[in-house]
């Protein structure tokens, strides 16, 4: 029996290595299933709630991120301005416009909360860790990847709420933009700034313990995902969805990834990017941050029982972008040296 279990575990690891379906994605699926069967802890309202723990954890995530962020590395990437403009334009302008075009064509199909979730995904900043990791695996411009991922995180605190304010206001909703930006600045930018200031003293310790901090980051995100889905399951927000709708949503997320990937590739060719800059552009410009998505959802959608539904497109996109980007990174990595 033990032999069979070992073989099964080995097979799972092989599948993970080939598809890019890492343990974190499996963890997300696991906490969603847990929330379905055991949603009570997520909606508990006592002196200390899981939501409170999540809020503290979020601030620590961004503090540790700032602690690991080297100002010297950021300065190195400043000169490559064409690449930076392409990445940030793809992240904050092309992504939302493509989704708006999707909505103009297919907006009459599907649930309004799902469309809100898809647009929310499009308005988010680029992911930090996986963009840098994939760029590194593909042998791209790592310094520019770090710069763009970090810049995207900062810009997103302001641009994402603006996009969501426009979207929600035009849909007849109410949105307090100033209050949202203040809250996000206190929860995201302030901890990052404190971390950066303390980098000279404690940066090496943080970098040395990157793997442990990564586990902490993922644990907090899993907690936030769990709480969000507990709310949604407790209020039966998924009761009206059929399996085929989720399949269509998954196919739409794949299409969205490759549309953005194709547009960024085309722009890179027009600007005659080197292969290293091209790799950085496509990986940083075509991905979205689950960390920022889960964090911002708590501020942007307070008191909405359907936050789990809103986050669903982002979670599907996150899993797919890891799989697709991993395959593409391996393809780039096999190119011959100059």
N, C-alpha and C positions, 0 to 999 in steps of 0.2 A: 504493500500500500504506500509506504513512504517513498519508494522508488517512483511510483506513478505520480505522487504529489510533486516530487522534484522535477519530473519531466514536464508536468503541467506548468509549474512556475517558470521553468526554462523557456517553454513555448510562449508564455505570456510576455516574458522579457524580450524574446526575439521579435514578437509582433510589435511591441512598444518601440524597439529600436528601428524597425523598418518603417513604421507609420508615424512616429513622432508622438504617439498617444502616451504621454508621460503620466506619472503617478498623480500629478495634480489634477489632470483632467478626469482621471478615474475617481479621485477624491470628490470632485464637484458632482459627478453622477451619484456617488455614494451619499453625500449629504442631502441631495434632492430627494433621493429615495427615503432617507431617514426622516426628512421633513414631512413626507407624504404619510408615513405611518405614525410619526410621533411629533406632531406640530405644537403640542402644549407648551414646552419650555420656551419656544420662540416667541410666543405671545404673552408670556407671563409678565405681569406688571407689579413688581415689588420694589423694594428699596434698591436692590442691585439687579439689573436685568442683563440678558445676553447682549442687548442693544448697547447698553452702557459700556460693557467690556469691549465690544467692537469699536466704539468711538475712541476709547483710550488706545486700543491696539492700532488703529489707523494713524493716529498722531505719532506713535512710536515707529511705525513703518516708514513714514516720511522723514522722521528724525534720523533713523539709521541710514536711509538713502542719502541724505545730505552729508552724513558722517563719512560715507564711502566716496563721496563726490570730490574729485580732485580739481581745484581751480586751474592748476597747470594743464591738465588734460583738456579742459574746456577752452583754454586760451589757444592751444595747438590747432583746434578745429575752426577757429574764427575766420580764417582767410578763405575757406572754400565756400563762398557766399552763394554761388549758383546752385550748388547741391543743396544747401540749407533752404533756399527759397523753394526749390522743387519739392522737397520733403514736406515742408510746412504747408505749402499750397495744396498738395495732395491730401494731407491729413485733415486740414480744416476748411478747405474750399471745394476741392474736387469730390471728395467723399460725400458731403451733404448734398451737393448739386446732383450727383448721380442718383442718390436715393430720392430726391425730389422728382426727378424724371421718372423713376420707378413708380412713385406714388401717383403722378399725373396719368400714367398708363394703367396701373393696376390698383389704384386706390380704392376702387369700389369693392374689391375683394378683400376678405380678411377682417380681423378685429382691429378696432381703433387703438387699443393698448399695444397690440403687436406692432402696428405702424409707428406708434410713438417710440417703442423700443428699438425699432430699426433705425429711425432717425437719430435717436439718442446714441446708438452705436456709431453712426456716421459722424456725429459732432464731437466725439471723444478724442483725446490726444493719443499719440502712438504709444505702444507698449515699450517699456524700457529694457528689461532684462532679456526677453526673448529676441528683440530686434538686434541687440548687441551680440548675443550668443549666435544667432543665425548668420549675422554678418561675418563673425569670426570663423564659423564653420565653412562658410562659402569663400573665405579668403578675400574679404572686402576691406573697405576703409574703416577700420574699427574706431579710430579717433573721431571721425565725423559721425559715426553711428552713435557714440556716447554723447557727443555734442547735441545732435538732433533729438535724440530720445529725451535728454534732459531739458532742452529748450521747449520741446513739445509739452512736457509736463507742466512747465511754468505758464506757457501761453494758454493751455487748456483750462486753467483756473478762471480765465477771463472770457475766452472765445466760446467754450462749451456752454456756459450759462446764457451768453448772448444768443447763440443759435437756438437753444431750447426756449428762451424767452420769446423769440420771434415765432417759433413753431407753435408753442402753446397759446400765445396771444391771438394768432391768426385762426386758431381752432376754437376760439371762444373761451379759453381758460384764463386764469389769473396767475401772474408770475411777478414776484418781487425781486428784480434783478440785483439791485444794490445789496439787499440783505443776503442773497445767495453768494455773491462774490466775497462779501465780508466773512461769511461763515467758512467758505472754502479757503480763503487766505489764512484764516486762523488755524484751520485744521490741516492744511497742506503746505502752504508757503512758509509759514512761521516755523514749523518743525524742521523743514528743509534748510532754512536760513540758519537756524541754531546749529544744526548738524554741520553745515559747511564751515561755520565759524570755529567749531571744535575739531574740524578735520586735522589740522596740524598736530594736535595732541593725541587724538584718539582714532584717527583715520586708519592707521596701520592695524590696530586691534580689530576694528570693524571689518577690514578687508580680510584679515586672517580668519575671521569667524563668519565669512560670507555664507557658507553652506548652512550654518546654524540660523543665521538671520533670514535666509531664504525659507527655511522651514517655518520660522515664526511668521513671516509675511504670508505664506500660503495658508497657515492655520487661521490667521485673522480673516483672510478673504473667505475661507471655507465657512467660518462662523457667520460672516455677514450674508453669504449666500444661503446658509441654513435658515437664518432668521427671516430673510426676505421671502423664502419659499414657504416657511411656516405660516406667515401672514396670508399668503396667497391660497394655500391649501385650507387653512382655517376658514377663510371666507369663500371657499369653493370657486375661485377665480378661473380654474382650468376645466371646470365641468362642461363647458360648451365647445371644447376643442376636440376635433377628430384627429386620428393618427395621420391621415393624409395631409392635414394642414401643417403638422410638424415636419413631415417629409418635404413638402413644398418649401417651407421656411429654410430647411437645411440646404436644399438645392439653390435657393435664392442667395444664401450666404456664400456659397461656393462661387456663384456667378458674380456677386459683388466683389469678392476677392480678386478674381481674375480680370474683371473690368478695370479696377484700379491698378492692378499690376500691369496690365497692357497699356494703359494711359501713361503711367510713369515710365515704362520702357520706351514708349514712343517719344516722350519729351526728352528722355536721356539721350536717345539717338540724335535728335535734332540739335541738342547742345553738345554732342560729341563727347560724352562722358567717357572716362577711362573705365575699364571693366570693374575696377575696385569701387569707383564712385557709383557706377551703375548698380552694383550689388547693394550698396548702402541705400541708394535711393529706393529701390524696389522693396527691400525688406523693412525699412523704416517708414516708408510712405504708404504701405498697403496693410499695416497692422494696427490693431486697436487695443487699448489697455483695459484689462479686466479689473486691475487694481483701482484705477481712477473711476471706472464705471460703477463698481460697487460702492466706492466711497462717495462719489458725487450723487448717487441715487438717493442716499440718505438725506442729503441737503435739498436736492432738486425736487424730490417727490415725497415730502413729509406727509405722513398720515394716509398715503394711498395703499389700499390693501393689495392692489395688483402689481406691486413692485417686482414680484417674482416673474410675472408675465412680461413686464417691461425689460427685465434683465435677460430673458430667455434668448432673444436674438444675439446678444453680446456673448453669452456663454457658448452658444452653438458656433458663432464666428470664431471665438477664442480657440475652441477645440480644433476646428477646421484649419485655422491659420497656422497652428502648430504642426499639424500633419502636412499641409501643403508646403509651408515654408521649409520644413525639414527635408522634404523630397527635393525641392528646388536648390536648397543649400548644398545637398550632397552632389547634385548635378554640377553646380558651379565649382565645387571643390575638386572635381575630377579633371578640370581643364588643365592643359599642359602649361608648364612654367614658360615665361617669356625667354 
